[in-house]
């Protein structure tokens, strides 16, 4: 713990700085740390390969990809969908054949039950020349047999009710070992999803991006000291991770968001091709993160740790 009296000049308030310092020293509580530059992907890098794009394309949602990488991804997803669909069709055919076998076996069992019931029905002719005494004796003997049979059946019913025996599966006996049923496959979707946004993506919706490179007339020393590689197509301002950018659909030019708000939205005309623009033609470029961060906007990472309770 920090020395409260010395750090706070004997103040009565436990300051935020002291609390944060104690949290770091004690190892308890939730820490919020701002991610550094190495944890953020550059704005001109591919979202799949995390390398600078040579032939960049952008999706309608604003995610930048290398053209070869995103096309390979789409083809790979289509082959996976075809494989899953084939497995699903095979499972469907197997279920149909099993249902046919079950229906045939049920019909066969029903016929066998009918045969056994019909064979048990036997008609005996009545002899009219038998005496009534013999009939009375036979009825008495039948009643006695019925009584003993009823008592026996009641006793067996009591014993069965008293202690029902249930066969439990035994894992050490091969014949009684329970079997695991195969996992049922769900029908796969035929839509290819974007790896970043999770929305459907198509090849014909990809827009070619044309970055405006930095002026090569600058001397070599200035190029080595500066990290910017591209500039805005209209204002020639340097582009970077901290500069919000947008892509114009007709020309594929990359401009700053400030240029869009102050210049382009006034006339809604593409300054490169002079085509009319709509709101869908202005695509904000997403500044995605690497594996260390989920997005370029949320730059804070939280780590949950045990909390000390009184």
Secondary structure, 3 states (H helix, E strand, C coil): CCCHHHHCCCCCCCCHHHHHHHHHHHCCCCEEEECCHHHECCCCECCCCCCECCCEEECCCCCEEEHHHHHHHHHHHHHHHHHHHHHHHHHHHHHHHHHHHHHHHHHHHHHHHHHHHHHHCCCCCCCCCCCHHHHHHHHHHHHHHHHHHHHHHHHHHHHHHHCCCCCCCCCCCHHHCCCCCCCCCCCCCCCCECCCCCCECCHHHCEECECEECCCCCCHHHHHHCCCCEECCCCCCECCCCCCEEEECCCCEEEEHHHHHHHHHHHCECCCCCCECCHHHEEECCCCECCCCCCCCCCEEEECCCCCCC
